[in-house]
Amino acid sequence: MKKFIIVTSPPACGKTYVSKQLAAALSHVVYLDKDTLIPLSKQIFIAAGKEYDRSSDFFNKNIRDYEYETIVALALEALNYDDIVLINAPFTKEIRDTRYINELKAKLKEKNTSLVVIWVETSIEVCRQRMVKRNSDRDTWKLTHWDEYISTCNFDVPVALDDPNIKDDFIIFKNSSDEEFNTSLKQTVATLEETSVIDD
């Protein structure tokens, strides 16, 4: 069975690094990063005469959901040509939306593909430090209004995604230190390789 892997977490937990290391360690992987769509999203702000702000109501109403729709569509198409697709994106509300997850699983079933959600678990303080270090304009408002911003983030592990009868449907990847990362990478790759037998 093929795999549709979502690597998700609140911002600055290390999704991109974890995603790229996982993609490099696995075979037959198409790697997709939702941030690749940012130049297009910026142009929408310009065309609308709006200040670029990914925390704004304008972004949430006119851009946010369409970014997800586009990256998922690209991933579904890629499954026609390779065995694993890995998406690096927060999926903040989607992973806690049972209807969304069930609809995605139904689409994947048609392609003989299973859904794997990898939750990157990182301490809030480490996230703040990483956000400062990466020095991205998308984080300017977040760092300036840290307490307000962090109160809107849900760091609770989305345990509802975990079916105890399926070994690789939900994986927690601990990433608050190099030691945690190295251990989690080995364990995650081993689990995914064990369950990645493709039917002839």
C-alpha positions, 0 to 999 in steps of 0.5 A: 500500500502507498503512503500519504504522509503529513508532517504537522505541528504548530509553527517552528517545531521543526517540521521542515527539517524533520520532513526533509530528513525523513524524505531523504531517508525513505525511498520512492518519495515525492516531497511537497512543502506548502511554503512553496506556494507563498510567492503566489500567496504574496502576489494575491496580497499585492493584487488585492492591495493588502499588506502581507500578513499571514495572520490576517482575516484576509489571508484566512478568508481568501488564501489559507484554505486554498493553499491546503487544497492545492498542496493536497491536490498535487500530492494526490496526483503525485501518487499516480507516479510514486509510492510515497508522498510527504507533505510538510505543512501545519494542517492546524485545523484539518488534523482535528477535523474528523470529517476532513480526515475521513474524506481524505482517507476515502480519497486515498483508499481509491488510490490504495494509499494509507494516511500517515500523520507524523506529529512533531512534538517540540517544547514551546520555548524551543519553538520560540528560539527557532522562530527567532533564529529563522528570522522570517517575515511570516513570524514578525507579528507572532514574535512581537505578540508572542503571548497573544499568538501562543495562546492561539496555538494548540500544542496538544497531541491530536491523539484522536488520529491514532487507531491502535489497530494501525501501526503507522497511522499516527506517529509522534516525532519528538524534536526538542533536542538533537538526541530526541531527533536522532532517536525519533528519526530512526524509529519513524523510518523503521516503522514506515519501512516496515509498513511500506511493502508495495503490492505487486 
